[in-house]
Amino acid sequence: MNKTEAIARRVLGWKLNRWDRWYDCEKSTFIPTTDFQPEQNLGHAMLIVERLEKFGFFFSNNGGTEARFNDVKATGNSLAEAITNAAYHLIENSTEPDSRKIWSQLC
């Protein structure tokens, strides 16, 4: 599972409807996999930020190439890439003591 796929599934709660599109159950819409590029598109990356903030994570950045969710920090060539890297790092290596509870809400 790559970063984008892991974030779409675990953070945004999207389901893979076919090999080439996601299904957003909350909005009842299909999203082609090519149309969700959070590493290149800041608007897509901000969807991740909004969702994680909804679940109690605090987002901060240095205005350029660094993003942080609570104690998890990551960098990238752009802010969008940094947000994506931080979210992926949060998913894969959560340091939250009650991460099982948090991720059960997200998944």
N, C-alpha and C positions, 0 to 999 in steps of 0.2 A: 504494500500500500504506500503510495507516494504522499508527499506533504498535503497537496491539494485534496486528494481523496480522503485522507485521514481527517482533515479539518472539515470538509463538507459533511462527512458522516458523524463525527463525534462532537463537533462544536455546533454546526448549523442544523444538525439532525436530518439532513437530506438522505434520501434513499436512492440507490442506483437503480433506475427504472430499466434501462437498457445499457449496453456497453457504451453508449454515446450520449446519455442524458441522465440528469438527476431529477428527482421529484421532491419538491418542497411541500410537505404535508400541511404545514400551517397556512400557506398561501394557495394551495392546490394548483401549483404551476410546475411546468417542466422547464428545466434549465439545461441546455446543451452543454456538455462537458467543455467544449471549446469556448463557451461564453463566461466561464468562471475562472478567472486568472488572477488570484489575489496577489501573487508575487509581482505582477506587472501593473495592476490596476488598483490605485489607492481607494477608490470607491468600494471595490470588492473586499479589500483588506479591512475597511471600516465596518463592513458587515460583521466581520469576525470580532472586532473590538466591541461593537454594540451587543453582540450575543454574550460575550464573556463578561461584560459589565453587568448585564442582566442577571448573571449567575454569581455576582459578588466579587469579581476580579477587578482590580484597579489598574487602569492603563495609564502609562506615562511614556513620554519620549523626549529625546534631546533636540527635536526639531528637524532631524535629518536622517541619520542612518542607524539609530538605536531605538528599540522598543522594549517596554517592560510591562509584564502582567504580574502584579504583586512582586515577588522576589525573583521571578524568572525573566532574564534579560537576554536579548539577542540582537545581533547587528545584521546589516545587509547593505547592498549597494544603493538601495532606496528605502524610504520609510515603509512602503508597501511590502517589500521583501523582508524588512526587519520585523514587521508585524506578523507576517506569515511564519517566519522562523521562530519567533517567540511563542506563537500559538502552538506550533508543532512541538517545540521543546516542552511546553506545558503539558501537552497530551502525552508525550512519550516518557517524560521524566518528572512527573509532578512531585513537588516537594511538600504539597499541602498535607497535613496530618489526616484530614477527613476527605481525601481525594476520592475514595470509593463512593462516598455519598454524593459528592459534586458530580462525578462522571456518570453516576447512575441517573442523575437528572438530565444530563446533556445527551446521553445515548438513547 
